[in-house]
Amino acid sequence: MLRPTPCGTRRALPLVVCLATLLGWCDMGRCAEPATRPNVIVLLTDDQGYGDLSSHGNPVLKTPHLDKLHGESVRFTDFHVEPMCTPTRAELMTGVDALRTGAMNVSSGRTLLRRDLPTMADIFAASGYRTGMFGKWHLGDAYPYRPKDRGFQDTVCFRSSYIGSAADEWNNDYFNDRYRFDDQPRRVDGYCTDVFFDNALDWIKQRGDKGEPFFAYLPTNAPHGPLLVPKRYRKRYEQMLADQKMNEQQRERLARYFGMIANIDDNLGRLEKVLEETGLRDNTILVFMSDNGGTAGVPFYNAGMRGHKVQLWEGGHRVPCFVRWLSGGIGGGRDVDQLTECQDLLPTLIELCGLKTPPGAKFDGTSLAGLLRGEEAKSLPDRTLVVQFSRMPIRKTVARPQKDDATVMWRKWRLLRGKELYDLASDPHQDKNVIEEHPEIAKRLQKHYDAWWAEIEPTLGTFQPSVIGSDQQNPTRLCACEWADVFLDQMGQVRRGSKINGLWHVEVAQPGRYELALCRWPREVSVPMTKSTPPHQGEDCFFGPGKALPIAKARLRVGEHDLEKEVSPTDHEATFTVTMPKGRTTIETWFYNKHGKELCGAYYVYVKRLQK
């Protein structure tokens, strides 16, 4: 058990600070070294909408710890992200607009964050902070895109978009799962959100014991679907929703969603308790936000907004953002109504923490430090912002961003798709298109967008490549979630053998001989390619058996090589060996039945550079 020092903190403080306490120069428990840098915690929830807090008026959901934080924070009430998780995470980490970062989509080869962009973790680490990440990354699963490659010194995470995605550990289901500890798999008992907070809280205590300034990034996967949650949370909200007019299926879905948020709230309470007990609370900047608009909760309560996740209406991209730093004078339950975006947070934290800005770094965001401190002279300039991301290529939708598929924001004006104009000041629900009444406003916003698009558009066809054959990670696993402009991101798609195919953009790190193993199932399943996988009964879910596919032949095309191989009923993978030069290329795969009919591509390819 940790033992407090005489000054009420967990680390020894200079004698002058202790004397200051005894003389009444500062309150007990609020002392800090004169030049102590603040710690930083960023708590990012997944798919929690603006209306999914009781402090924002939700009539059923109870979030007492978030409400308390709301009451102690500066709240940005006109704060915007992208309507989808990966592009928001890219903007948060870099301070750069999503379409510039390369990471603009949840799959389709467009999740990889440009390697030349310094991340928030890079910048904190370069300034002497210990950096840790606990939760969902979703900006690249392999070197050089993993969180451990992008500035995080300690990591606990999972692959890809959600627990149970195509790239994740097989049969992960939110309970008792296998996570990546510094990229090494380890099984941990417990519910996912609890696991991430458990590891984060232990890590924070260690930093306090060592007197190390830290940056902790806590991006939960909840309340992203599938809506799996401990039974006690679901039952609580089923009872609370009993008198609401909805069918049983709707009630259970909403109860699960609210239960996941209630669990996050309980874990925030645990975090606050640890910060209090370790004496770190007052000198820690705590940021809470979500990554896009709501999902399951939107039909029930959406805080008067229109739209949800993946939509350009206000409800798709306006999210809560609370910032508290008690010893820095940031708090008090104050609202800031100026137009802000998540790209602003990195330059804000650089200013508040006195971090070193990397040479040549350019941010699309602007520091909000003056607004947080309540300095009227630090009011933001009259800014115009753009919300645009890459669509999931489903049905007729294409992944490459299209011109005008955006929201342009100025003050309370919103221009959608270049055709609809809304004045939120008089029409917060965006019911009346007033573009005919205010053509000059629409023209002003369109002009800004056209100039922005002219900068962005030339790079949109450039994919960030998966890297194979590096000394830092060999072998490397490629997953179909990175097929270029093709959507295969769900474990369910792999189970049912979706008839989809695509190609990977890759970079060969070193020339030489390479072994490429084409797989129907990930290797940890240990099932022949032509066989079914067994069903899985989880604590809160059931997965049916994986579909057997009659694979008789495998084909590989990489660079100048186009090779085929027969597949026997007992083969677990089809392995090819090729020589590849250093540089960019593409990898394509096919599985065929005995009649030569294409079944699908290889959902997983394990690539190993062979030693000389």
BALO-692940 format. One record per residue: residue in three letters; x, y, z of N, C-alpha, C in turn. Coordinates in pm, whole numbers, plus 50000, padded with zeros to 5 digits. Layout:
% BALO-692940
AlaXYZXYZXYZ
...
END
This chain:
% BALO-692940
Met500854988050000500005000050000500885012550000
Leu500505022249918501285034449912501125042450040
Arg502225048450083502215056250205502415070950171
Pro501465079950213501605094150178502785100650249
Thr503345110550183504415118550242503795128650337
Pro504585135250420504035145150513503265156350445
Cys503525158850317502805169650248501515164850185
Gly501195152150202499915147350151499995142650007
Thr501195141449949501335136349813502105123349818
Arg502185116549701502855103649697504325104849663
Arg504825116649640506235118149611506825128949699
Ala508095127649727508735137449814508785151049746
Leu508505161549822508525175049770509625183049840
Pro510145193249775511175201449839510695207149972
Leu511625209450065511305214450198510545227550191
Val510865236250093510215249150085508725247650059
Val508345236949982506925234949953506205230350079
Cys506835221350156506215216750280506065228350378
Leu507055237050387506955248750474505825257850428
Ala505665258750296504595267150244503245261950292
Thr503115248850298501855243250346501645246850493
Leu502695244850575502575247550719502265262250746
Leu502785271150661502565285350680501275290350616
Gly500545281050551499275285050492499405291450356
Trp500565289850288500735295750155499985287750048
Cys499705275050078498875267049986498105256950068
Asp497015251750010496155242550080496785228750088
Met496465221550195496945207850209496475199550090
Gly497375191950029497035183649915497055191049783
Arg497255204549785497285212149661498675217549631
Cys499665213149707501025217749683501575211749554
Ala502465218449491503165213249374504505220149364
Glu505465213349306506745219749284506535231949195
Pro507255242749219507005255249147506995253748997
Ala507875245248941507935244048795507445230248750
Thr506615223548833506145210148798505255210748675
Arg505605202648577504775202148456503515194148485
Pro502395197848426501165190248451501215176648383
Asn500595166948446500325154248379499125156348287
Val498945147348193497845148448098497185134948081
Ile495865134648090495065122748060494025126647956
Val493975119547846492945121547745492055109147744
Leu490805110847785489825100047785488915101947664
Leu488985092547571488225093247447487295081247439
Thr485985083547436485035072547423484635070747277
Asp484115059047245483855055247106482355054247081
Asp481835062946996480415062946956479485068347065
Gln479985076047159479135082347259478735096247208
Gly477455098147185476975110647130476885121847232
Tyr476655133947181476565145747268475445144247371
Gly474385137447333473255135847425473365124147520
Asp474475116747514474625104747595475345107647726
Leu474885118147795475325121547930474125127548003
Ser474005124848130472895131048203473105145948220
Ser474375150548222474615165048232474215172348106
His474005165347996473515171347872472025168947851
Gly471345164947958469895164247954469295150747927
Asn470105140147917469515127047891468575123148005
Pro467325119847974466335117748081466445104348153
Val467235094848103467325081648165468755078348205
Leu469695080448116471085076848143471635084748261
Lys472325077748352472925083948470474445082948460
Thr475095094648458476565095148449477095104548557
Pro477025100548684477385109848792478825114648790
His479755106048753481165110148753481475119348635
Leu480895116448519481035125648407480345138948438
Asp479225138348509478535150748547479395159148641
Lys480065152448734480945159748825482095166148748
Leu482675158548655483735164148572483205175848491
His482035174548436481385185448363481295197848451
Gly480925196148577480785207448668482095213748708
Glu483205206548690484525211748730485375216248611
Ser484825215348490485625217248370485245229848295
Val486115233348200485735242348092485155233547983
Arg483935236647937483245228447839483155235647706
Phe483645229247601483495234747467482165229547411
Thr481225238547392479865234547354479635234747204
Asp480625239147126480525238846980481805232646926
Phe482055220146972483325213046948483065201746848
His483935200446749483645191546637484795181846609
Val484385169946566485305159346524484855154846385
Glu485365143646339484835137446218483705127846256
Pro482805124646164481695115746199482075100946205
Met483355097846209483845084146211485135083746291
Cys485415072046353486445071646456487875073546408
Thr488335066046306489735067346265490125081546226
Pro489345088346141489755102046106489815111346227
Thr488925109646323488995117746445490275114746522
Arg490625102046533491825098346608493085103746541
Ala493085103746408494215109346336494335124246362
Glu493215131246364493235145646390493665148646532
Leu493175140846627493545142746767495055140746786
Met495595130346726497005127046746497945136746676
Thr497505143246567498425151346487498095166146481
Gly496845170046514496435183846497496235187646351
Val496095177546264496015179646120494685174146069
Asp494085180645968492835176045910492965161645860
Ala491895153845878491945139445851492395136245709
Leu491885143345610492215139845473493675142445439
Arg494365150045522495805152045501496635140845564
Thr496055133445658496835124145740496985110345679
Gly496175106945579496155093245526495195084345600
Ala494925087145728494025079045811492655085645812
Met491835082145716490575089245695489365080145694
Asn489565067045717488485057345708488715046545812
Val487685038645844487835028045944488425015345886
Ser488565014545754489115002645689489615006745551
Ser489584997345455489765000345313491145005745279
Gly492145002145359493495006845333493715021345367
Arg492755027545437492845041845467492825044645617
Thr493425035545695493525037745839494935041145885
Leu495915040145795497315041445835497735056045837
Leu498255060245951498635074145975499995077145914
Arg500055087845835501305091745770502495091445867
Arg503575085245823504735083345911505495096245937
Asp505365106045848506135118445865505455128145960
Leu504245125146006503545134146097503875130646242
Pro504415139846320504635136946462503305135746535
Thr503225126446628501995124446703502075131546838
Met500935132346902500865137847037501825130547130
Ala501885117247116502785109447201504245112247169
Asp504575113647041505945117347003506375130247072
Ile505485139947070505815153247122505955153047274
Phe505045145847342505175144747487506455137247525
Ala506735126247456507925118347488509205126447466
Ala509235134447359510425142547331510645153347435
Ser509585156647509509695166847614509855160647752
Gly510175147747759510495141447886509345135047958
Tyr508185133847896507035127247957507095112247933
Arg506575104548029506325090348006504965089447937
Thr504885081247833503655080547754503075066547757
Gly501765065647775501085052747778499745053447709
Met499365042547642498075041747574497365028947614
Phe496055030247644495305018947696493925018647631
Gly493775010747524492485009947458492595008547309
Lys491785016247238491645015047093492565024947022
Trp493405019846933494335028146857493755031246719
His493645021046636492965021646505493635031246407
Leu494965032046415495735039946318496865031546258
Gly496725018346266497715009346209498124998646309
Asp498124985946263498374974646352499774968946343
Ala500524972746241501854967046220502874978346207
Tyr504154974746225505244984546211505154991046074
Pro505345004046063505715014046165504535022546214
Tyr503345016446217502135024046250501585020846389
Arg502125010846456501625007046589501825018546688
Pro501025018746795501235029346894502645029446950
Lys503265017746964504635017347015505635023546918
Asp505255024546790506105030946690505825045946679
Arg504725050546741504295064446724504365072346854
Gly505325068746940505615076847057505135071447189
Phe504345060547188503845055047315504825044747367
Gln505305047047489506315038247547505705025947612
Asp504455026747657503755015547721502365014747659
Thr501985002847610500715001747539499974989047577
Val498654990447589497734979047600496604982147504
Cys496454973847400495484977347297495004964747227
Phe494224966547123493784955747036493894960646893
Arg493814951446799493974955146659492684960746601
Ser492854970046509491814975046420490694982246493
Ser489444980746443488384990346471487604987846598
Tyr487434975346635486694972146758487084958146802
Ile486804954946927487114941546976486174931746907
Gly486764922646830485984913546748486024916946601
Ser486864926346562487024929646420487804918446350
Ala487884919346217488584909146139490054907946179
Ala490654919046218492084919046250492364915146394
Asp491354914746478491554912346621491844897646648
Glu492224894846774492434881046815491114873346800
Trp491204861246744490014853446713489184850546838
Asn487884852646827486894850446934486984860547048
Asn487724871347033487614882147132486184887347134
Asp485624889447253484214893047262483904902547378
Tyr484874910747418484744920747524484984915047663
Phe484944901647679485164895447809486314885547800
Asn487264886647895488344876647908489094874847776
Asp489514885847719490064886047584491584886047585
Arg492144885047465493594886347444493864900347391
Tyr494734907647460495094921247425496574921647385
Arg496964932647324498354934447281499074943047385
Phe499954937147463500774944347560502104947247492
Asp502314960047454503504963447376503634954147256
Asp502494951147195502334943147073502524928247094
Gln502554923747219502614909447247501274904947305
Pro500654894247249499324890247297499364884347437
Arg498374888147517498264882847653496774882447691
Arg496334871347744494944870047785494764876447922
Val493664883947937493364890548063491894888148095
Asp491604883948216490224882048260489574895548285
Gly488254896248261487514908348292486904914648169
Tyr486084924848193485414932248087486374942448028
Cys486294944647897487304952447825487554966347886
Thr486504974047912486714987547965487394987048101
Asp486994977348184487644975748314489114972348298
Val489434963848199490824959848176491674971948138
Phe491164980348049491944992048008492165001548125
Phe491125003948203491285012648319492185006248425
Asp492064993148448492954986548544494414989248510
Asn494764987148385496154988948344496565003648346
Ala495665012448307495985026748311496185031548454
Leu495335027048545495435031748684496715026548750
Asp497075013948724498335008848778499515016848723
Trp499455019948595500525027548531500615041648588
Ile499485048048610499485061548668500065061348810
Lys499715051248889500285050149023501805048749017
Gln502295040948922503745039348907504415052548872
Arg503785060248785504355073348748504385082448871
Gly503315082048950503305090249071504395086249169
Asp504605073149186505655068349275507035072949231
Lys507235073349099508545076949045508695091949022
Gly507615099449041507685113849018507875117448871
Glu507345109248780507485111548637506255118748581
Pro506445129648509505305135448438504835125648331
Phe503525124848309503035114648217501935119948126
Phe501835113448012500705115347921500035101747904
Ala498805100647951498035088247942496895090247844
Tyr496845081747743495775081947643494885069847669
Leu493615072547700492665062147739491485062147641
Pro491665056347522490575055747425489795042647439
Thr488655043147504487865030947523487265026347391
Asn487005013347379486255008447263484755009447286
Ala484335010947408482915012547442482515027247425
Pro481245029847392480145020347370479965016047225
His481065014547150480985009447013480404995247015
Gly479624991946913479084978646900480164968346869
Pro479904955546889478644950046936478374953947081
Leu477114955547115476744961147245476764950247352
Leu477974946847395478204936347495478624943047625
Val478004938847735478194945947862477894936447976
Pro478514938148093478154929848208476654930348238
Lys476134919048276474694917348291474084927548386
Arg474784931048494474214940048594473914953848535
Tyr474744958348441474504971348377473314970548282
Arg473244959748207472114958348113470804957448189
Lys470754949348294469514947648370469064960848434
Arg470034968548482469704981348545468934990148448
Tyr469424990948325468785000048231467554993948163
Glu467444980948159466194975048114465064978948209
Gln465364979148338464354983348436464054998148424
Met465085006248404464875020748396464135024848269
Leu464215016248165463535019148039462195012048027
Ala461755005548133460554997248125459315004948084
Asp459215017648122458005025348091458145033347962
Gln459235031647889459415038847763458695031547650
Lys458155039247556457415033447444458385028447337
Met458755015847346459635009447249459454994447261
Asn459794987047155459654972547162460814966547241
Glu460724953547268461704947047353463114947447293
Gln463184945747162464484946147096465124959947109
Gln464354970447090464864984047105465274986647249
Arg464464981747343464764983947485466064977047524
Glu466254964647479467484957647515468704964347452
Arg468584968547326469704975047258470094987947331
Leu469114996047367469405008647435469945006047576
Ala469394995747644469874992347777471344988147773
Arg471714980747672473104976547657474014988647632
Tyr473564997247544474355009247510474525018247631
Phe473425021147702473525029347823474355022347930
Gly474235009047938475025001648036476515002848011
Met476915002847884478325004447850478835018147892
Ile478005028447874478405041947915478445043048067
Ala477485036548135477485036648282478745029948335
Asn479215019448268480455012948309481655022148291
Ile481685029548179482745039548160482705049648272
Asp481505054148307481355064048413481885058748546
Asp481575046148578482095040248701483625039848699
Asn484195036848584485645036448574486265050348584
Leu485565060548534486035074248557486065077148706
Gly485075072448779485095074148925486315067648987
Arg486695055948938487915049248987489145057648956
Leu489195063248835490325071648796490435083748887
Glu489315090248912489335102148999489815098449140
Lys489425086949188489855082649322491365080649327
Val491925074549223493375072449218494105085849211
Leu493605094949129494255108149120494225115249255
Glu493125113849327493015120149459493985113649558
Glu494005100349561494835093149658496325095149633
Thr496715097049508498135098749475498575113349478
Gly497665122549504498025136649505498265142449368
Leu497795135449264498035139749126496865147449066
Arg495745147949133494515152849072494615167449028
Asp495105176049115495075190349085496015194148972
Asn497145187148961498115190748859498055181148740
Thr496895175848714496675167448596495625173848507
Ile495975175948382495015180648282494205168448237
Leu492915168648263492035157648223491125162548111
Val491215155947996490385159247881489435147647857
Phe488145150447847487165140347808486485144647679
Met486365135147585485665137747461485245124347401
Ser484425124947297484095112847221484515114747076
Asp484505103747000485155104046869484215107146753
Asn482915106346774481945109946669480565110246731
Gly479565113046648478195113546697477715100046747
Gly476545100146809476015088246873475465077946777
Thr475095066446834474535055446755473225050746818
Ala473285041046907472065034946961471215044747041
Gly471835054847100471085064147183470405075347107
Val470755077246979470255088746904468735088946890
Pro468065077746856466595078446844465895081946975
Phe466565079247087465945082047217466155096447261
Tyr467385101247253467695115047294468965119447225
Asn468895130747153470055135447078470335150147105
Ala469965155047221470275168747264469795179147162
Gly468675176247097468085185947005468765186946870
Met469685177646842470405178146715469845167946616
Arg470155170146490469815160846384471065153246342
Gly470915140246318472025132546264472735123846367
His473525114546315474255105046398475575101746331
Lys476295092446389477585088046337477525086046185
Val478575090046115478795089445970477975099445891
Gln477155107845958476375117845887476975131745906
Leu476675140445811477225153945812476365163845889
Trp475185159545934474405168146022475175170446152
Glu474735180246229475435183946353475585172146448
Gly474585163546455474655152046544475685141746506
Gly476255142846386477285133546345478675137246388
His478905150246418480275154646445480435164446560
Arg479355169246619479485177546738479465168546860
Val480495169546944480645160247056481005168047183
Pro480865161647299481295168147423482805169147430
Cys483295179747492484715181147521484865189047651
Phe485345182447757485565188647887487075188947914
Val487545199947970488965201248006489045206648148
Arg489815199748233489995204048373491465203548411
Trp491935214448469493285215048527493195224548645
Leu492965219248761492635227348877493785236548917
Ser495005231248924496115239948966496525249648856
Gly496045247348734496305256648624495205266748603
Gly494215266648692493135276448683492115273448574
Ile492065261048529491135257248423490055248348483
Gly488865253648492487765246148552486615255348586
Gly485875251348689484815259948741483465258348674
Gly483325248748582482035246848519481655258048424
Arg482575261848335482355273148245482235268148101
Asp481265273748028481045270247888481785279847796
Val482345274247688482925282147580482185278447453
Asp481555288147391480665285447277481315288447143
Gln482605291447141483265294147013483475281346934
Leu483535282646801483695271246712485095265246728
Thr485145252646770486415245846797486375231746738
Glu487545225446730487645212046671488745204146740
Cys488735191046721489705182746793491135185246746
Gln491325190746624492665194346580493285205046670
Asp492455211846750492965222346838493645216846963
Leu493375204346998493835199447128495335197647135
Leu495985192947031497435191247037498155204647053
Pro497895214746969498565227646995498185233647130
Thr496995230547180496595235347313497475229047421
Leu497645215947416498445209047516499925212747505
Ile500395215247385501785219847369501985232947444
Glu501035242047432501165254947501501015253447651
Leu500005245947696499755244647840500915237547911
Cys501515227747846502555219747910503965224347876
Gly504085234447791505415239247754506215229047677
Leu505565221847586506255211447510507045217447394
Lys507975209647345508765213847229508005210047102
Thr507745219947017507105217246889508155212246791
Pro507925200846725508915195746629509195205846518
Pro510435206946474510755216146365509925212946241
Gly509345223046183508575221246061507165216246079
Ala506765213246203505395208346226504375219246197
Lys503335215446125502255224746093500935218746138
Phe500155226646208498875221946259497735229346189
Asp496665222046160495445228546113494655234246231
Gly494895228646349494235233646469494935245746528
Thr494275252046625494755264146691494715261946842
Ser495685267146914495695265647060494485272347123
Leu493855265147215492705270347291493115274347432
Ala494415275347457494885277947593494305290847650
Gly494265301447568493715314147615492245312947650
Leu491475305947569490055303847599489895295947728
Leu490735285847747490635277747868490925286047992
Arg491835295447980492185303848095491205315348114
Gly490295317048021489315327848033489845341347995
Glu490885341647911491475354247869490715359647749
Glu489995370347766489175375947659490015379647537
Ala491235384047562492095388047451492515376247365
Lys492325364047418492735352047346491575345947267
Ser490535353547244489425348447164489935344147027
Leu489355333446973489825328146846489485337446731
Pro490255336846623489905344546504488615339246443
Asp488055346846353486795343146287487105331946188
Arg486985319546232487485308046157486385300546081
Thr486815294345974485945285445896486595271645895
Leu485815261345929486335247745944485605238245852
Val486285227345817485715217345726485685203745797
Val484545196945786484395183145832484275174445708
Gln485245165645686485165156245574486035144145604
Phe485535132445566486215119845591485995110845470
Ser486475098545478486335088945370485185079445403
Arg484315077245309483155068445329483565053745323
Met482805045245391483005030845379482475026445243
Pro483265018945165482835015145031481845003545034
Ile480615006645070479544996745076478485000444973
Arg477994990444903477024992544795477645001844690
Lys477045013444666477545022244561478455033244614
Thr478705033344744479565043544803481035040344774
Val481815050544745483245048644719484055054244834
Ala485225048244855486065052244968486835065144941
Arg487215067344816487955079544787487045091544811
Pro487465100944895486615112644924486215120144798
Gln484985124544796484435131644681484265146544714
Lys484465154844615484325169344635482905172644682
Asp482835181344781481595186544841480905176644934
Asp481465164944956480885155845055481385160145193
Ala480955171745235481545178245353480535187645418
Thr480835191145542480175202245611481195213345629
Val480835225245589481695236945610481035245445718
Met481805249245820481265255945937481875269845954
Trp481025279545979481455293146011480435299046108
Arg480915302946225480015307546330478925297046349
Lys477645300746333476555291146347475995286646212
Trp476725289446107476295285545973476905272045937
Arg476125263745866476585250845819476195249045673
Leu477205246945588476975244045446477225229145425
Leu476185221645386476275207245367476265204045218
Arg477305196645176477415191645038477305202644933
Gly477575214744971477525225844877476135229544831
Lys475105223144889473735225144841472755229544949
Glu473115227545075472195230545184472875239745284
Leu472195250045326472725259545422471775260445541
Tyr472325259445661471525259845783472095270145879
Asp471195277045947471545286846049471185280846184
Leu472165275646256471905269046384471385278746489
Ala471665291546473471195301446570469665301646577
Ser469005299746464467535299846462466945286146433
Asp467785276746390467295263646348468285252846391
Pro468385250046522469405240746570469215226446519
His467995222746482467755209246434467995207946283
Gln468365218546220468675218646077467505213445993
Asp466375219646012465165215845938464945223945812
Lys465465236345810465155245445699466425249245624
Asn466465245545497467555249345409467335263745365
Val468265272745404468095287045374469105291845270
Ile469575282945185470595286945088470055297244989
Glu468765296844957468195306644865468095320444931
Glu467865320645062467745333345133469095339845162
His470165331845169471485337145206472545332245108
Pro472435335644981473425330844883474835336044910
Glu474935347844972476265353444999477015345245104
Ile476275339845203476905331345305477375318345240
Ala476495312345159476865299845093478075301845003
Lys478115312944932479245315744844480525317244923
Arg480455323945037481645325945122482195312445169
Leu481305303645217481745290745267482245281745155
Gln481595282445041482035274244928483405278544879
Lys483675291344880484975296244838486075290944930
His485815291045060486785285545154487015270745126
Tyr485925263445107486045249045083486805246044955
Asp486515253244849487185250844721488705252344734
Ala489145262444808490575264444828491165253044912
Trp490435248945014490875237745099490965224945017
Trp489955222044938489925209944856491055209844754
Ala491375221144697492455221844599493775217244658
Glu493995219744789495205215044856495135200044884
Ile493955195144920493785181444965493745171444850
Glu493025174744746492635165144642493805157644577
Pro494955164244548496035156944479496585145044555
Thr496415144344686497015133544765496035122244794
Leu494775123444756493755113944799493905100044738
Gly494615098944628494855085844568496085078944621
Thr496785085144715498015079444770497705071544896
Phe498015058644895497805050245013499085049345094
Gln498935049445225500085046845311500355031845305
Pro501555027545274501785013245251502015005445381
Ser501554992945382501964983645486503414979945460
Val504214978945565505644976345551505914961745582
Ile506654955145495507024941245515508544939945509
Gly509054930145586510484927145579511384936145660
Ser510844943745754511694952545834512304944745951
Asp513444949446000514054943146117513174945146241
Gln512404955846243511574958946360510374949746375
Gln509934943346264508824933946272508914924346153
Asn509304912246182509434901946079509184888546146
Pro508124881246112507174883646002506154894346035
Thr505384898045931504284907545942503024900945891
Arg501914903545959500634898345913499844909445844
Leu499414906745722498494915645651497074910545671
Cys496144919745693494734916145711493904923145604
Ala492804916845565491944922345461491344935745497
Cys491404939645624490874952945660491684964045595
Glu492874960845542493684970745472493644969045319
Trp492704961045268492514960745124492134974645075
Ala492744979144969492534992744921491104994544869
Asp490405003844932489055007844891488074996244884
Val488274986344972487354974944986487044973345134
Phe485764971245167485384970145308485274955545351
Leu486244951145431486154938545504486834940845637
Asp486034943745738486584948145867485984940445984
Gln485094931145958484364924546065484704909646071
Met484864904546192485124890346208483984882046152
Gly482764887446158481624880346101481764878345951
Gln482374888045882482604886445739483574875045710
Val484584873545796485514862545780484824849245811
Arg484034848745916483334836445954482454831345841
Arg481724840345778480794835945674481444835345536
Gly482734838245525483434837045399482934846645293
Ser482864859445328482344869445236483104869145103
Lys482344869644994482934868944859483464882644818
Ile484564886344881485174899444861486664897444836
Asn487244906444761488674905744736489214919844718
Gly490524921344734491164934244717492664932644713
Leu493354943844717494824943344715495394951944826
Trp496604948344865497344956144965498404964644894
His498534977044935499684985244898500754982745004
Val501934978544960502984975045055504294981745017
Glu505154982445115506534987145094507474976245142
Val508314971345053509304961245088510494968445150
Ala510734965645279511764973145352513164969245308
Gln513384956545277514704951745238514554941945123
Pro515454942245025515374932544917515724918544968
Gly515184908444902515534894944941514434884944913
Arg514624872844968513644862144953512574863545060
Tyr511324862145018510184863745109509264851545100
Glu508784847645216507784837045224506434843445254
Leu505424840445170504084845945188503114834345207
Ala502474833945324501524823445357500104829045348
Leu499314823745251497944828345230497004819945316
Cys496164826845397495344819845495493864823545483
Arg493034813445497491584815645510491234819945652
Trp491884813745750491684816945891492994822545949
Pro492924830846052494174835046117494854822946180
Arg496154823746192496924812146237496524807246376
Glu496084816246463495764811746599494564802346603
Val493774801746493492614792846490493044778446472
Ser494124776046396494674762746373493634753146316
Val493004757546205492014749546135492394749245987
Pro492284737745918492574737345774491724747345696
Met492264751745585491614762145506490224758245459
Thr490004745345432488714740845377487704737145485
Lys488074738045610487204733545719486514745245788
Ser485474741945862484744751745942485444753846076
Thr485224765446136485694767846273484564765046370
Pro484864760546491483794757546586483084770046633
Pro481844768646682481134780146738481794784746867
His481424796746909481994802547031480874807847118
Gln480834803347242479874808447340480614817647435
Gly480324830647426480934840347515480054843247634
Glu480524852147720479754855647839478474863147803
Asp478504870747695477334878847658477004877647509
Cys477514867047444477284865847300477494851447257
Phe477064848647134477304835547072477714837846928
Phe478844831946888479294832246749479074818546688
Gly478394818046575478184805346507479454800046444
Pro479404787946393480594782146331481014789746206
Gly482294789946180482784796146058482494787345938
Lys482184793445827481764786145708482954779245640
Ala482754766645605483764759445529483704763745383
Leu484854766345324484924770245183485674759245105
Pro485184755644988485814744844910487054749744833
Ile488054754244906489244759944842490094748744783
Ala490364749744654491184739744586492464745444529
Lys492494758744510493684764944452493864779044509
Ala495104782744530495454796244576496334802944472
Arg496154815944461496944823744365497504836044433
Leu498734839444397499404851244452499974859444337
Arg499734872544339500384881644246501044892744327
Val502354893644316503104903944385504234908344293
Gly504254921244263505264926344170505164919144036
Glu506264913443991506304906343863505894891743874
His505624887043995505294873044018503784870844013
Asp503354860343944501954856243940501964840943950
Leu501694835744070501914821644101500634815044149
Glu500524801944125499364794344170499844781744242
Lys498974776344330499324764344405498044756844440
Glu498084743544426496944735344466496854735144619
Val495624734244668495364733744813494704720444845
Ser495284713044940494714700144980493764702245098
Pro492884692745127491924694245238492574695845375
Thr493844692045387494514693045518495424705345531
Asp495554713145425496434724845429495854735945516
His496674741545601496284752945683496574766145611
Glu497484765845516497844777945443498504773945311
Ala498514783245218499194781145091500414790345090
Thr501604784445083502834791945102503604793444970
Phe504024805544943504804808744825506114815344870
Thr507164813344790508444819944816508844827544691
Val509114840544710509454849144596510614858344635
Thr511274863444534512314873444555511734887144521
Met511944896744612511364909944591512424920744613
Pro512444930944527513344942344548512764951844653
Lys513594960344703513144970644797512244980644723
Gly511184985544795510354996044737508874992744741
Arg508085001144675506634999844676506164989444575
Thr505124982044613504474972644523503084969644577
Thr502394960344514501074956044563501054940944575
Ile500184936144663499994921744682498514918644658
Glu498254908644572496894904044547496834888944566
Thr495704883944612495534869544635494154865144589
Trp494044852144560492764846244522492674832144576
Phe491464828144615491144814144642490084809744541
Tyr490294797544481489364792144381488884778344426
Asn487684774544379487244760844400487794751944289
Lys487424739044289488004729644193487564732344049
His486514740544033486034743943899486654757143849
Gly487534762943929488174775343889487374787743921
Lys486304786343998485494797844036486114804944156
Glu486214818244146486794825944256485864825844377
Leu486424823144493485654823044618485834835944697
Cys487074840344710487384852444787488894854344780
Gly489384864744844490814866444861491254860344992
Ala492564859645013493104855045141492884866245243
Tyr492104863545345491814873945445493064877445527
Tyr493994867945536495234870045611496414864945528
Val497474872845527498714868645463499854871445560
Tyr500624860945589501784862445678503024863345591
Val503734874545603504884877345517506164877145601
Lys507114868745559508374867445633509544869045539
Arg510454878145574511714879445501512644868545549
Leu513114860345457513974849145493515404853745510
Gln516094848245606517494851945630518364846245519
Lys519444853245488520354848645385520994835545429
END
